[in-house]
Each structure stands twice: as structure tokens, then as C-alpha cells.
Amino acid sequence: MIKWVYDLVRLVLHPIYNVEVRGRELLPEGGCIVCANHTANIDAALLLLAIDNADIVSVAKAELFENGLVSWFLRKMGAIPVRRGKRDLSAVRAAIAALQEGKKLMIFPEGTRVKGTIPVDSKTGAAMLASHANVPIVPAYITAGKKAFRRCRIVFGQAVQPICDRGHDAYRHITEQVMDQIRSLGTETAE
């Protein structure tokens, strides 16, 4: 990500969203994957502010890159386009390369915005990437129902270490573990 883009996002959003961050110290040095719940379009930008580090990349659905201005901005933010529902090897390679360079990768395992409390079948991509890049996954909870000029809380949890086993069952297990931690962080935040 280009530093001036990060600074611009911070300058614009900081006065609008009163973001309270808990557990930032749980983010490890170097590469890691930050997995969070996803309830609003603004989540990626708020998570970017909470991580407070310009060495961040994210994955974003390829459809967002179809608009010229949006595509330009996302690319300046270091976003990696991913074609959902397909094996996108170029996105996988780009994500692993970023992690091996020591960057933090933001992923929303649910794969889409989720309203309400009914869990969805989360995607296993974060677990697969963590395993291949040998980096931890840090769960994060972002307050749902965010509104401008009201407090929003982002809570980071304990890192989940990558798994040695590879394959769908192993990735599914680690994904469920991460999603359970995200939901637990949300329950703690509500109290």
C-alpha cells in the first residue's frame, strides 16, 4: 500500500468513525492474516485503521475492480482482486508473496457481508494461505451496525498458528476455529 493512500483513508475516516481498538498488541511482527467478520462496506477501511500499519494488503472481489476509479483506489491500497467461486491462482500467489514479504493480509472468511447472527459457511482460503505461507491468523471482531459519528469497536484476539496438515478437512477445521474466536470476541464486546 502506498503510504499517502493510508494517510488519506485515516484523515477522512478518523473524524467520522470513532474507532476504539482493543488487542492491537496481539498482532505479531511480520506477516500474518487478519480475519474479521464482515457486516458493512466500510469494514475493510476500519480494519485498516485499527491495524495501524501501512504494510497491509487485502483481497477484494474482482467485480469491484470493474469501475475505473474504484479499481485505481483499490490497487493503490494494495488490494488483490479475487474471482469468487473459482480457483484464482494469481490471487493465491499474490497473497502468499505479500505474506512472505512480512505484510498483513486482511480477509473476511465469510466471503460476503453478513447481516444478523446466522452463521454462514465460511471460506477456507485464509487457512490455506496461512498454511502455505507459514504465518499465523489473527481473529478480529468489528462492531456490527456501524454508523457515522458513533463509536465502533474492533477487537483483536489471540493468533492461531498455521497448521502443518494440508487439505480441505484441515483447512475447514482451522477456519471453524477462527470463526468461533471471532464470534466469541463479538460476544465479549457486547458485554
C-alpha positions as CSV (number, residue, x, y, z in Angstrom):
1,M,0.0,0.0,0.0
2,I,1.2,3.5,-0.8
3,K,1.6,5.4,2.5
4,W,-0.2,8.5,1.2
5,V,-3.3,6.4,0.5
6,Y,-3.2,5.0,4.0
7,D,-2.8,8.5,5.4
8,L,-5.7,9.8,3.2
9,V,-8.0,7.0,4.5
10,R,-7.0,7.8,8.1
11,L,-7.6,11.5,7.6
12,V,-11.0,11.1,6.0
13,L,-12.4,8.3,8.3
14,H,-10.9,9.1,11.7
15,P,-13.2,12.0,12.4
16,I,-16.3,10.2,11.1
17,Y,-15.9,6.8,12.8
18,N,-14.9,6.8,16.5
19,V,-13.0,3.6,16.4
20,E,-12.0,2.0,19.7
21,V,-9.3,-0.7,19.2
22,R,-8.6,-3.5,21.7
23,G,-5.9,-6.1,21.5
24,R,-3.8,-4.4,18.8
25,E,-0.7,-5.6,20.7
26,L,-1.8,-9.2,19.8
27,L,-0.8,-8.5,16.1
28,P,2.5,-10.2,15.6
29,E,5.5,-8.6,13.9
30,G,5.8,-9.5,10.3
31,G,3.4,-11.3,8.1
32,C,0.0,-12.6,9.3
33,I,-3.6,-12.9,8.2
34,V,-6.2,-10.8,9.9
35,C,-9.6,-12.5,9.6
36,A,-12.7,-10.5,10.6
37,N,-16.5,-10.6,10.4
38,H,-18.0,-8.5,7.6
39,T,-21.2,-6.6,8.0
40,A,-20.7,-3.4,6.1
41,N,-18.8,-2.0,3.1
42,I,-16.7,0.2,5.4
43,D,-15.3,-2.8,7.3
44,A,-12.0,-3.1,5.3
45,A,-11.2,0.6,5.8
46,L,-12.0,0.5,9.5
47,L,-9.9,-2.6,9.9
48,L,-7.1,-0.9,8.1
49,L,-7.3,2.0,10.7
50,A,-7.3,-0.5,13.6
51,I,-4.3,-2.4,12.4
52,D,-2.5,1.0,12.2
53,N,0.2,-0.1,9.8
54,A,0.7,0.8,6.1
55,D,2.1,-2.7,5.3
56,I,-1.4,-4.1,4.7
57,V,-3.0,-5.8,1.7
58,S,-6.4,-7.2,1.3
59,V,-8.3,-9.4,-1.0
60,A,-11.4,-8.0,-2.7
61,K,-13.9,-9.4,-5.1
62,A,-12.9,-8.9,-8.7
63,E,-16.2,-7.1,-9.5
64,L,-15.0,-4.1,-7.5
65,F,-12.2,-3.7,-10.0
66,E,-14.5,-3.1,-12.9
67,N,-15.1,0.5,-12.0
68,G,-12.0,2.6,-13.1
69,L,-11.8,5.0,-10.1
70,V,-12.6,2.2,-7.6
71,S,-10.1,-0.1,-9.3
72,W,-7.4,2.6,-9.2
73,F,-8.0,3.3,-5.5
74,L,-8.1,-0.4,-4.5
75,R,-4.9,-1.1,-6.3
76,K,-3.2,1.9,-4.6
77,M,-4.4,0.3,-1.3
78,G,-2.7,-2.9,-2.3
79,A,-5.9,-4.9,-2.8
80,I,-5.6,-8.2,-4.6
81,P,-8.6,-9.0,-6.9
82,V,-10.0,-12.4,-6.4
83,R,-12.6,-14.2,-8.6
84,R,-15.0,-15.7,-6.2
85,G,-16.2,-19.3,-6.7
86,K,-13.1,-20.1,-8.9
87,R,-9.6,-21.3,-8.3
88,D,-7.8,-18.0,-8.7
89,L,-4.1,-19.0,-8.6
90,S,-2.9,-15.5,-9.5
91,A,-4.6,-14.1,-6.3
92,V,-3.2,-17.0,-4.2
93,R,0.3,-16.3,-5.5
94,A,0.0,-12.6,-4.9
95,A,-1.3,-13.2,-1.3
96,I,1.4,-15.6,-0.4
97,A,4.1,-13.3,-1.8
98,A,2.7,-10.4,0.3
99,L,2.7,-12.5,3.4
100,Q,6.2,-13.7,2.8
101,E,7.3,-10.1,2.4
102,G,6.0,-9.5,6.0
103,K,2.8,-7.8,5.1
104,K,-0.5,-8.2,7.0
105,L,-3.3,-9.6,4.8
106,M,-7.0,-8.7,5.6
107,I,-9.5,-11.4,4.8
108,F,-13.2,-11.7,5.5
109,P,-13.7,-15.5,5.6
110,E,-17.5,-15.2,5.3
111,G,-16.8,-14.1,1.7
112,T,-19.6,-11.5,1.7
113,R,-21.3,-9.1,4.1
114,V,-23.4,-10.9,6.6
115,K,-26.4,-9.3,8.4
116,G,-27.8,-10.8,11.6
117,T,-26.4,-13.6,13.7
118,I,-27.0,-16.7,11.5
119,P,-23.5,-18.1,10.7
120,V,-22.6,-18.7,7.0
121,D,-20.4,-21.4,5.6
122,S,-17.1,-19.5,5.8
123,K,-14.4,-20.0,3.1
124,T,-11.2,-21.9,3.9
125,G,-8.8,-19.6,1.9
126,A,-7.3,-17.9,4.9
127,A,-6.4,-21.2,6.4
128,M,-4.9,-22.5,3.2
129,L,-2.8,-19.3,2.8
130,A,-1.6,-19.4,6.4
131,S,-0.5,-22.9,5.9
132,H,1.4,-22.3,2.7
133,A,3.0,-19.0,3.9
134,N,3.6,-20.3,7.4
135,V,2.0,-17.3,9.1
136,P,-0.5,-17.0,12.0
137,I,-4.1,-16.0,11.6
138,V,-5.4,-13.2,14.0
139,P,-9.1,-13.2,14.5
140,A,-10.8,-9.8,14.8
141,Y,-14.3,-8.7,15.5
142,I,-15.8,-5.5,14.1
143,T,-18.9,-4.0,15.7
144,A,-22.0,-4.6,13.5
145,G,-24.4,-1.8,12.8
146,K,-21.8,0.9,12.4
147,K,-23.0,4.4,12.0
148,A,-21.1,7.6,11.3
149,F,-20.2,9.7,14.4
150,R,-20.9,6.8,16.7
151,R,-18.4,4.5,18.4
152,C,-17.2,1.4,16.6
153,R,-15.2,-1.2,18.4
154,I,-12.6,-3.5,16.8
155,V,-11.2,-6.3,19.0
156,F,-8.2,-8.5,18.0
157,G,-7.9,-12.0,19.5
158,Q,-5.1,-14.4,20.1
159,A,-3.3,-15.6,17.0
160,V,-4.0,-19.1,15.6
161,Q,-0.8,-20.7,14.5
162,P,-0.7,-22.2,11.0
163,I,-1.3,-25.9,10.6
164,C,1.1,-28.4,9.2
165,D,-1.6,-30.6,7.7
166,R,-2.9,-29.5,4.3
167,G,-6.1,-30.4,2.6
168,H,-9.8,-29.4,2.8
169,D,-10.5,-31.1,6.1
170,A,-7.6,-29.4,7.9
171,Y,-8.4,-26.0,6.4
172,R,-12.1,-26.4,7.4
173,H,-11.0,-27.2,11.0
174,I,-8.8,-24.1,11.3
175,T,-11.5,-21.9,9.6
176,E,-14.1,-23.0,12.1
177,Q,-11.7,-22.4,15.0
178,V,-11.0,-18.8,13.7
179,M,-14.7,-18.1,13.2
180,D,-15.5,-19.4,16.7
181,Q,-13.0,-17.0,18.1
182,I,-14.4,-14.1,16.0
183,R,-17.9,-14.8,17.3
184,S,-16.5,-15.1,20.9
185,L,-14.8,-11.7,20.6
186,G,-18.2,-10.3,19.4
187,T,-19.9,-11.8,22.5
188,E,-17.3,-10.3,24.8
189,T,-17.6,-6.9,23.1
190,A,-21.4,-6.9,23.6
191,E,-20.9,-7.3,27.4
